[in-house]
Amino acid sequence: MTYRVEYSPDAVKHLRILNARQRATILDVAAGQLAQHPTVETGNRRRMRPNPLAPWALRVGNLRVYYDVQHSPDAVVFILAIGVKRRNVLYVGEEAILL
């Protein structure tokens, strides 16, 4: 099953803060990895503990993509937040988040 990948308005704002290379990386990896098997855990993709961002996370180097999956009626992956991890702090947009 192929999933459609959609970005929330907040995720689009988070993308705009990133540089062009980071944006291109996120768009390529999200389309490639999340379109086919978004709920299969891998080394870079995992289910999160309950948190305010999203139930799933995709790690791309120091970038993080937080998303949710809807299986029916349409197969859709909703990207809710995009952040940059620096040491032990996650920056989503301009805000530091503790998970």
N, CA, C and O atoms as CSV, one atom per row, in Angstrom:
chain,resi,resn,atom,element,x,y,z
A,1,MET,N,N,0.844,-1.175,0.000
A,1,MET,CA,C,0.000,0.000,0.000
A,1,MET,C,C,0.889,1.237,0.000
A,1,MET,O,O,1.865,1.310,0.746
A,2,THR,N,N,0.550,2.190,-0.826
A,2,THR,CA,C,1.287,3.447,-0.893
A,2,THR,C,C,0.528,4.525,-0.124
A,2,THR,O,O,-0.673,4.718,-0.312
A,3,TYR,N,N,1.249,5.211,0.736
A,3,TYR,CA,C,0.673,6.278,1.547
A,3,TYR,C,C,0.948,7.628,0.898
A,3,TYR,O,O,2.011,7.841,0.316
A,4,ARG,N,N,-0.003,8.523,0.999
A,4,ARG,CA,C,0.176,9.902,0.555
A,4,ARG,C,C,0.812,10.665,1.722
A,4,ARG,O,O,0.380,10.516,2.865
A,5,VAL,N,N,1.819,11.467,1.445
A,5,VAL,CA,C,2.512,12.236,2.483
A,5,VAL,C,C,2.017,13.678,2.435
A,5,VAL,O,O,2.119,14.339,1.402
A,6,GLU,N,N,1.483,14.165,3.554
A,6,GLU,CA,C,0.985,15.539,3.655
A,6,GLU,C,C,1.696,16.253,4.795
A,6,GLU,O,O,1.996,15.659,5.831
A,7,TYR,N,N,1.960,17.535,4.585
A,7,TYR,CA,C,2.630,18.358,5.586
A,7,TYR,C,C,1.617,19.291,6.233
A,7,TYR,O,O,0.827,19.932,5.540
A,8,SER,N,N,1.638,19.369,7.556
A,8,SER,CA,C,0.766,20.301,8.271
A,8,SER,C,C,1.288,21.722,8.045
A,8,SER,O,O,2.444,21.903,7.662
A,9,PRO,N,N,0.444,22.726,8.278
A,9,PRO,CA,C,0.923,24.116,8.157
A,9,PRO,C,C,2.119,24.403,9.069
A,9,PRO,O,O,3.026,25.142,8.687
A,10,ASP,N,N,2.123,23.824,10.265
A,10,ASP,CA,C,3.262,24.020,11.169
A,10,ASP,C,C,4.531,23.396,10.595
A,10,ASP,O,O,5.609,23.984,10.688
A,11,ALA,N,N,4.409,22.211,10.004
A,11,ALA,CA,C,5.576,21.541,9.415
A,11,ALA,C,C,6.134,22.352,8.249
A,11,ALA,O,O,7.348,22.397,8.048
A,12,VAL,N,N,5.262,22.985,7.488
A,12,VAL,CA,C,5.721,23.834,6.382
A,12,VAL,C,C,6.521,25.016,6.942
A,12,VAL,O,O,7.544,25.397,6.373
A,13,LYS,N,N,6.057,25.593,8.051
A,13,LYS,CA,C,6.799,26.679,8.699
A,13,LYS,C,C,8.162,26.184,9.183
A,13,LYS,O,O,9.164,26.887,9.057
A,14,HIS,N,N,8.193,24.975,9.736
A,14,HIS,CA,C,9.457,24.410,10.215
A,14,HIS,C,C,10.415,24.178,9.047
A,14,HIS,O,O,11.619,24.394,9.185
A,15,LEU,N,N,9.894,23.742,7.904
A,15,LEU,CA,C,10.730,23.541,6.719
A,15,LEU,C,C,11.363,24.848,6.255
A,15,LEU,O,O,12.523,24.867,5.843
A,16,ARG,N,N,10.613,25.926,6.322
A,16,ARG,CA,C,11.113,27.224,5.848
A,16,ARG,C,C,12.297,27.719,6.667
A,16,ARG,O,O,13.124,28.478,6.163
A,17,ILE,N,N,12.385,27.302,7.913
A,17,ILE,CA,C,13.490,27.721,8.774
A,17,ILE,C,C,14.790,27.003,8.396
A,17,ILE,O,O,15.879,27.539,8.601
A,18,LEU,N,N,14.675,25.802,7.850
A,18,LEU,CA,C,15.851,25.017,7.483
A,18,LEU,C,C,16.525,25.592,6.241
A,18,LEU,O,O,15.911,26.328,5.469
A,19,ASN,N,N,17.803,25.242,6.062
A,19,ASN,CA,C,18.477,25.673,4.839
A,19,ASN,C,C,18.051,24.773,3.672
A,19,ASN,O,O,17.396,23.752,3.882
A,20,ALA,N,N,18.420,25.148,2.455
A,20,ALA,CA,C,17.960,24.445,1.255
A,20,ALA,C,C,18.384,22.975,1.249
A,20,ALA,O,O,17.604,22.114,0.840
A,21,ARG,N,N,19.572,22.684,1.683
A,21,ARG,CA,C,20.051,21.291,1.701
A,21,ARG,C,C,19.240,20.449,2.681
A,21,ARG,O,O,18.858,19.322,2.364
A,22,GLN,N,N,18.974,20.993,3.873
A,22,GLN,CA,C,18.174,20.274,4.860
A,22,GLN,C,C,16.757,20.047,4.351
A,22,GLN,O,O,16.203,18.962,4.531
A,23,ARG,N,N,16.161,21.061,3.717
A,23,ARG,CA,C,14.816,20.912,3.149
A,23,ARG,C,C,14.777,19.809,2.107
A,23,ARG,O,O,13.884,18.961,2.129
A,24,ALA,N,N,15.737,19.815,1.200
A,24,ALA,CA,C,15.780,18.797,0.153
A,24,ALA,C,C,15.945,17.405,0.749
A,24,ALA,O,O,15.315,16.451,0.291
A,25,THR,N,N,16.778,17.288,1.756
A,25,THR,CA,C,16.977,15.997,2.419
A,25,THR,C,C,15.683,15.504,3.046
A,25,THR,O,O,15.305,14.346,2.865
A,26,ILE,N,N,15.007,16.369,3.778
A,26,ILE,CA,C,13.749,15.990,4.429
A,26,ILE,C,C,12.711,15.583,3.389
A,26,ILE,O,O,12.063,14.548,3.545
A,27,LEU,N,N,12.543,16.361,2.350
A,27,LEU,CA,C,11.533,16.055,1.336
A,27,LEU,C,C,11.826,14.723,0.646
A,27,LEU,O,O,10.908,13.935,0.418
A,28,ASP,N,N,13.090,14.461,0.312
A,28,ASP,CA,C,13.451,13.199,-0.342
A,28,ASP,C,C,13.260,12.001,0.571
A,28,ASP,O,O,12.658,11.002,0.175
A,29,VAL,N,N,13.767,12.098,1.784
A,29,VAL,CA,C,13.701,10.967,2.709
A,29,VAL,C,C,12.263,10.705,3.151
A,29,VAL,O,O,11.846,9.550,3.235
A,30,ALA,N,N,11.513,11.749,3.429
A,30,ALA,CA,C,10.119,11.566,3.858
A,30,ALA,C,C,9.314,10.895,2.747
A,30,ALA,O,O,8.547,9.970,3.014
A,31,ALA,N,N,9.478,11.346,1.518
A,31,ALA,CA,C,8.739,10.738,0.406
A,31,ALA,C,C,9.175,9.295,0.187
A,31,ALA,O,O,8.341,8.437,-0.100
A,32,GLY,N,N,10.452,9.020,0.317
A,32,GLY,CA,C,10.957,7.674,0.084
A,32,GLY,C,C,10.618,6.688,1.178
A,32,GLY,O,O,10.161,5.582,0.889
A,33,GLN,N,N,10.831,7.060,2.423
A,33,GLN,CA,C,10.655,6.113,3.524
A,33,GLN,C,C,9.231,6.036,4.054
A,33,GLN,O,O,8.790,4.969,4.483
A,34,LEU,N,N,8.509,7.142,4.032
A,34,LEU,CA,C,7.191,7.146,4.653
A,34,LEU,C,C,6.066,6.779,3.694
A,34,LEU,O,O,4.952,6.502,4.139
A,35,ALA,N,N,6.321,6.770,2.416
A,35,ALA,CA,C,5.269,6.455,1.440
A,35,ALA,C,C,4.961,4.962,1.392
A,35,ALA,O,O,3.863,4.582,0.985
A,36,GLN,N,N,5.885,4.119,1.789
A,36,GLN,CA,C,5.674,2.678,1.663
A,36,GLN,C,C,5.291,1.993,2.981
A,36,GLN,O,O,4.228,1.377,3.060
A,37,HIS,N,N,6.116,2.088,3.990
A,37,HIS,CA,C,5.877,1.387,5.254
A,37,HIS,C,C,6.118,2.309,6.446
A,37,HIS,O,O,7.100,2.127,7.166
A,38,PRO,N,N,5.256,3.286,6.671
A,38,PRO,CA,C,5.530,4.274,7.720
A,38,PRO,C,C,5.427,3.731,9.143
A,38,PRO,O,O,5.948,4.353,10.069
A,39,THR,N,N,4.773,2.593,9.342
A,39,THR,CA,C,4.608,2.074,10.704
A,39,THR,C,C,5.514,0.881,11.004
A,39,THR,O,O,5.323,0.189,12.004
A,40,VAL,N,N,6.490,0.641,10.147
A,40,VAL,CA,C,7.470,-0.416,10.404
A,40,VAL,C,C,8.668,0.231,11.092
A,40,VAL,O,O,9.286,1.143,10.543
A,41,GLU,N,N,8.991,-0.238,12.287
A,41,GLU,CA,C,10.116,0.336,13.019
A,41,GLU,C,C,11.430,-0.114,12.398
A,41,GLU,O,O,11.614,-1.287,12.075
A,42,THR,N,N,12.340,0.846,12.237
A,42,THR,CA,C,13.686,0.578,11.733
A,42,THR,C,C,14.672,1.291,12.640
A,42,THR,O,O,14.291,1.827,13.680
A,43,GLY,N,N,15.932,1.299,12.250
A,43,GLY,CA,C,16.926,2.017,13.039
A,43,GLY,C,C,16.688,3.516,13.066
A,43,GLY,O,O,17.067,4.186,14.027
A,44,ASN,N,N,16.067,4.047,12.027
A,44,ASN,CA,C,15.833,5.491,11.936
A,44,ASN,C,C,14.379,5.889,12.120
A,44,ASN,O,O,14.064,7.079,12.144
A,45,ARG,N,N,13.499,4.927,12.248
A,45,ARG,CA,C,12.061,5.218,12.352
A,45,ARG,C,C,11.524,4.442,13.550
A,45,ARG,O,O,11.718,3.231,13.655
A,46,ARG,N,N,10.841,5.159,14.460
A,46,ARG,CA,C,10.352,4.461,15.650
A,46,ARG,C,C,9.090,5.099,16.200
A,46,ARG,O,O,8.790,6.265,15.943
A,47,ARG,N,N,8.365,4.302,16.961
A,47,ARG,CA,C,7.193,4.790,17.673
A,47,ARG,C,C,7.697,5.491,18.924
A,47,ARG,O,O,8.590,4.997,19.611
A,48,MET,N,N,7.114,6.645,19.208
A,48,MET,CA,C,7.542,7.456,20.343
A,48,MET,C,C,6.692,7.155,21.576
A,48,MET,O,O,5.573,6.653,21.475
A,49,ARG,N,N,7.252,7.471,22.729
A,49,ARG,CA,C,6.444,7.487,23.940
A,49,ARG,C,C,5.448,8.628,23.812
A,49,ARG,O,O,5.674,9.540,23.016
A,50,PRO,N,N,4.360,8.612,24.561
A,50,PRO,CA,C,3.400,9.731,24.457
A,50,PRO,C,C,4.105,11.074,24.655
A,50,PRO,O,O,4.848,11.268,25.617
A,51,ASN,N,N,3.854,11.996,23.721
A,51,ASN,CA,C,4.488,13.311,23.746
A,51,ASN,C,C,3.582,14.301,23.028
A,51,ASN,O,O,2.623,13.893,22.374
A,52,PRO,N,N,3.871,15.604,23.139
A,52,PRO,CA,C,2.995,16.602,22.521
A,52,PRO,C,C,3.160,16.742,21.005
A,52,PRO,O,O,2.364,17.434,20.371
A,53,LEU,N,N,4.169,16.107,20.413
A,53,LEU,CA,C,4.416,16.295,18.987
A,53,LEU,C,C,3.690,15.287,18.102
A,53,LEU,O,O,2.814,15.665,17.325
A,54,ALA,N,N,4.046,14.009,18.212
A,54,ALA,CA,C,3.483,12.997,17.316
A,54,ALA,C,C,3.834,11.598,17.822
A,54,ALA,O,O,4.751,11.438,18.628
A,55,PRO,N,N,3.104,10.586,17.349
A,55,PRO,CA,C,3.378,9.224,17.802
A,55,PRO,C,C,4.571,8.546,17.117
A,55,PRO,O,O,5.082,7.550,17.630
A,56,TRP,N,N,5.021,9.062,15.979
A,56,TRP,CA,C,6.124,8.454,15.236
A,56,TRP,C,C,7.211,9.475,14.954
A,56,TRP,O,O,6.933,10.666,14.813
A,57,ALA,N,N,8.469,9.000,14.870
A,57,ALA,CA,C,9.599,9.878,14.549
A,57,ALA,C,C,10.490,9.211,13.524
A,57,ALA,O,O,10.704,7.999,13.558
A,58,LEU,N,N,11.006,10.013,12.615
A,58,LEU,CA,C,11.971,9.570,11.610
A,58,LEU,C,C,13.232,10.388,11.816
A,58,LEU,O,O,13.187,11.618,11.830
A,59,ARG,N,N,14.361,9.703,11.976
A,59,ARG,CA,C,15.637,10.379,12.187
A,59,ARG,C,C,16.387,10.433,10.855
A,59,ARG,O,O,16.547,9.419,10.176
A,60,VAL,N,N,16.841,11.626,10.499
A,60,VAL,CA,C,17.632,11.834,9.281
A,60,VAL,C,C,18.847,12.655,9.695
A,60,VAL,O,O,18.810,13.884,9.636
A,61,GLY,N,N,19.916,11.995,10.110
A,61,GLY,CA,C,21.080,12.698,10.647
A,61,GLY,C,C,20.685,13.433,11.911
A,61,GLY,O,O,20.192,12.819,12.858
A,62,ASN,N,N,20.896,14.753,11.939
A,62,ASN,CA,C,20.498,15.530,13.120
A,62,ASN,C,C,19.094,16.127,12.951
A,62,ASN,O,O,18.640,16.891,13.803
A,63,LEU,N,N,18.411,15.782,11.862
A,63,LEU,CA,C,17.043,16.250,11.625
A,63,LEU,C,C,16.051,15.205,12.117
A,63,LEU,O,O,16.337,14.008,12.098
A,64,ARG,N,N,14.885,15.666,12.556
A,64,ARG,CA,C,13.831,14.765,13.018
A,64,ARG,C,C,12.520,15.151,12.345
A,64,ARG,O,O,12.183,16.330,12.232
A,65,VAL,N,N,11.791,14.134,11.904
A,65,VAL,CA,C,10.471,14.324,11.304
A,65,VAL,C,C,9.475,13.605,12.206
A,65,VAL,O,O,9.613,12.406,12.444
A,66,TYR,N,N,8.484,14.315,12.705
A,66,TYR,CA,C,7.473,13.745,13.588
A,66,TYR,C,C,6.167,13.646,12.815
A,66,TYR,O,O,5.709,14.620,12.218
A,67,TYR,N,N,5.572,12.451,12.835
A,67,TYR,CA,C,4.409,12.212,11.985
A,67,TYR,C,C,3.400,11.280,12.623
A,67,TYR,O,O,3.679,10.598,13.609
A,68,ASP,N,N,2.205,11.273,12.022
A,68,ASP,CA,C,1.125,10.375,12.410
A,68,ASP,C,C,0.634,9.690,11.139
A,68,ASP,O,O,0.796,10.214,10.037
A,69,VAL,N,N,0.033,8.513,11.302
A,69,VAL,CA,C,-0.404,7.718,10.157
A,69,VAL,C,C,-1.896,7.447,10.260
A,69,VAL,O,O,-2.407,7.080,11.318
A,70,GLN,N,N,-2.579,7.635,9.145
A,70,GLN,CA,C,-4.004,7.298,9.041
A,70,GLN,C,C,-4.123,6.199,7.992
A,70,GLN,O,O,-3.688,6.372,6.853
A,71,HIS,N,N,-4.715,5.061,8.378
A,71,HIS,CA,C,-4.813,3.920,7.466
A,71,HIS,C,C,-6.103,3.921,6.651
A,71,HIS,O,O,-6.110,3.477,5.503
A,72,SER,N,N,-7.190,4.415,7.234
A,72,SER,CA,C,-8.445,4.407,6.486
A,72,SER,C,C,-9.219,5.686,6.798
A,72,SER,O,O,-9.053,6.198,7.905
A,73,PRO,N,N,-10.014,6.221,5.953
A,73,PRO,CA,C,-10.408,5.706,4.641
A,73,PRO,C,C,-9.307,5.854,3.591
A,73,PRO,O,O,-9.277,5.082,2.633
A,74,ASP,N,N,-8.403,6.822,3.743
A,74,ASP,CA,C,-7.269,6.971,2.834
A,74,ASP,C,C,-5.992,6.695,3.597
A,74,ASP,O,O,-5.908,6.965,4.795
A,75,ALA,N,N,-4.999,6.159,2.908
A,75,ALA,CA,C,-3.695,5.908,3.514
A,75,ALA,C,C,-2.878,7.193,3.426
A,75,ALA,O,O,-2.386,7.559,2.358
A,76,VAL,N,N,-2.739,7.880,4.576
A,76,VAL,CA,C,-2.071,9.186,4.594
A,76,VAL,C,C,-1.084,9.241,5.758
A,76,VAL,O,O,-1.372,8.780,6.863
A,77,VAL,N,N,0.079,9.813,5.484
A,77,VAL,CA,C,1.051,10.126,6.527
A,77,VAL,C,C,1.009,11.635,6.710
A,77,VAL,O,O,1.253,12.386,5.766
A,78,PHE,N,N,0.700,12.081,7.924
A,78,PHE,CA,C,0.641,13.505,8.244
A,78,PHE,C,C,1.929,13.893,8.959
A,78,PHE,O,O,2.179,13.441,10.076
A,79,ILE,N,N,2.738,14.720,8.330
A,79,ILE,CA,C,3.950,15.219,8.976
A,79,ILE,C,C,3.542,16.431,9.796
A,79,ILE,O,O,3.068,17.435,9.265
A,80,LEU,N,N,3.739,16.312,11.106
A,80,LEU,CA,C,3.252,17.322,12.046
A,80,LEU,C,C,4.317,18.313,12.490
A,80,LEU,O,O,4.006,19.468,12.783
A,81,ALA,N,N,5.571,17.874,12.542
A,81,ALA,CA,C,6.646,18.752,13.012
A,81,ALA,C,C,7.972,18.287,12.434
A,81,ALA,O,O,8.172,17.102,12.164
A,82,ILE,N,N,8.869,19.241,12.251
A,82,ILE,CA,C,10.219,18.950,11.775
A,82,ILE,C,C,11.164,19.725,12.667
A,82,ILE,O,O,10.971,20.915,12.915
A,83,GLY,N,N,12.195,19.035,13.151
A,83,GLY,CA,C,13.112,19.692,14.070
A,83,GLY,C,C,14.561,19.346,13.802
A,83,GLY,O,O,14.881,18.472,12.997
A,84,VAL,N,N,15.426,20.059,14.504
A,84,VAL,CA,C,16.865,19.839,14.433
A,84,VAL,C,C,17.333,19.472,15.831
A,84,VAL,O,O,17.064,20.193,16.792
A,85,LYS,N,N,18.031,18.354,15.942
A,85,LYS,CA,C,18.537,17.909,17.242
A,85,LYS,C,C,19.979,18.381,17.383
A,85,LYS,O,O,20.834,18.059,16.559
A,86,ARG,N,N,20.236,19.145,18.433
A,86,ARG,CA,C,21.582,19.607,18.750
A,86,ARG,C,C,21.901,19.153,20.160
A,86,ARG,O,O,21.337,19.640,21.139
A,87,ARG,N,N,22.821,18.209,20.232
A,87,ARG,CA,C,23.167,17.558,21.500
A,87,ARG,C,C,21.920,16.925,22.099
A,87,ARG,O,O,21.355,16.019,21.487
A,88,ASN,N,N,21.474,17.361,23.257
A,88,ASN,CA,C,20.294,16.767,23.890
A,88,ASN,C,C,19.051,17.636,23.777
A,88,ASN,O,O,18.066,17.400,24.477
A,89,VAL,N,N,19.086,18.632,22.909
A,89,VAL,CA,C,17.956,19.549,22.778
A,89,VAL,C,C,17.414,19.468,21.354
A,89,VAL,O,O,18.173,19.472,20.385
A,90,LEU,N,N,16.087,19.393,21.247
A,90,LEU,CA,C,15.418,19.388,19.962
A,90,LEU,C,C,14.850,20.776,19.710
A,90,LEU,O,O,14.126,21.316,20.546
A,91,TYR,N,N,15.177,21.355,18.560
A,91,TYR,CA,C,14.643,22.654,18.173
A,91,TYR,C,C,13.616,22.443,17.068
A,91,TYR,O,O,13.951,22.017,15.963
A,92,VAL,N,N,12.374,22.745,17.379
A,92,VAL,CA,C,11.286,22.668,16.404
A,92,VAL,C,C,10.872,24.094,16.119
A,92,VAL,O,O,10.339,24.786,16.987
A,93,GLY,N,N,11.119,24.523,14.909
A,93,GLY,CA,C,10.909,25.935,14.602
A,93,GLY,C,C,11.944,26.735,15.374
A,93,GLY,O,O,13.142,26.463,15.288
A,94,GLU,N,N,11.494,27.691,16.103
A,94,GLU,CA,C,12.387,28.535,16.915
A,94,GLU,C,C,12.350,28.119,18.381
A,94,GLU,O,O,12.947,28.785,19.228
A,95,GLU,N,N,11.665,27.042,18.685
A,95,GLU,CA,C,11.410,26.648,20.068
A,95,GLU,C,C,12.187,25.399,20.454
A,95,GLU,O,O,12.261,24.447,19.678
A,96,ALA,N,N,12.759,25.400,21.640
A,96,ALA,CA,C,13.435,24.220,22.183
A,96,ALA,C,C,12.390,23.331,22.849
A,96,ALA,O,O,11.581,23.800,23.650
A,97,ILE,N,N,12.416,22.047,22.512
A,97,ILE,CA,C,11.427,21.093,23.013
A,97,ILE,C,C,12.117,20.013,23.820
A,97,ILE,O,O,13.153,19.492,23.408
A,98,LEU,N,N,11.557,19.678,24.948
A,98,LEU,CA,C,12.055,18.543,25.738
A,98,LEU,C,C,11.083,17.394,25.580
A,98,LEU,O,O,9.899,17.534,25.887
A,99,LEU,N,N,11.573,16.252,25.100
A,99,LEU,CA,C,10.702,15.085,24.914
A,99,LEU,C,C,10.920,14.073,25.991
A,99,LEU,O,O,10.272,13.027,25.995
